[in-house]
Amino acid sequence: MKNIYYFSSLDLVVRICQSQGKRIIHFTTHRRAEKEELRQVETFIVKQFDLQKSPSSVDDETVYLLYLGVEESLPPTNSYQMLQGTIKDVISKRQIIDQQVKHLIDTSLSTYYFEKLGEKLITLRRAMHQRAGNQHIEKIIQEIRLLLDAYNLHAGQNMTLDQILPREASHQGGEG
């Protein structure tokens, strides 16, 4: 088994190889590693491969951990790590774009519903001026109520029916 790990705190790429037969784990680095860096890598390997629980008294079960030095073929940075950074940037930008699109949609819909509210209020005034029946006026007020709810939802407002209805409509059965 061969795995490549990138230690971002050390800026160190490490290839860890575990043999099948005897329990030998060896590792190489992309550059010369300092003693403290090697200690951190070894600690990681012990935890990663669960070597703490291995019985060391039986010779067959002994695990050997060997540092073989610098491996020229290792990339100086882990492309997987760089890819993760790129993915995080893309996700972050997508979230910003999604927010901007939602804002654009809400702004457009609030404008649309505001215009429709204005048209319905004009229709209501005309109906009241022509002395339309209470049922007809109630139907228009119900349509206004639905448009107002939609407007409030997309505009982030909390306007009430009483705030936009003409006073005369409130007296003719409009409720807030």
NORLIN-V125960 format. One record per residue. PHI is phi in whole degrees, 0 to 359 (999 if undefined). Layout:
phi=<PHI PHI>
//
This chain:
phi=<999 232 228 249 235 245 262 295 292 257 52 225 260 230 256 246 238 241 279 280 290 294 276 241 239 236 217 229 233 281 215 296 258 283 302 295 296 298 298 294 295 298 299 298 298 301 288 297 262 53 276 294 273 288 290 264 282 272 299 292 265 292 254 253 247 236 262 262 97 274 247 298 283 287 291 294 224 276 297 297 298 296 296 299 298 296 298 299 297 297 297 298 294 295 297 296 297 301 295 294 295 300 298 297 297 298 296 296 291 295 296 300 292 297 295 296 299 301 298 291 294 295 300 297 299 298 299 291 295 274 57 292 290 300 297 296 295 298 296 295 297 297 296 297 300 295 296 294 299 294 298 301 299 273 264 70 257 221 284 253 298 300 287 248 285 297 303 298 288 296 284 263 112 287 238 262>
//
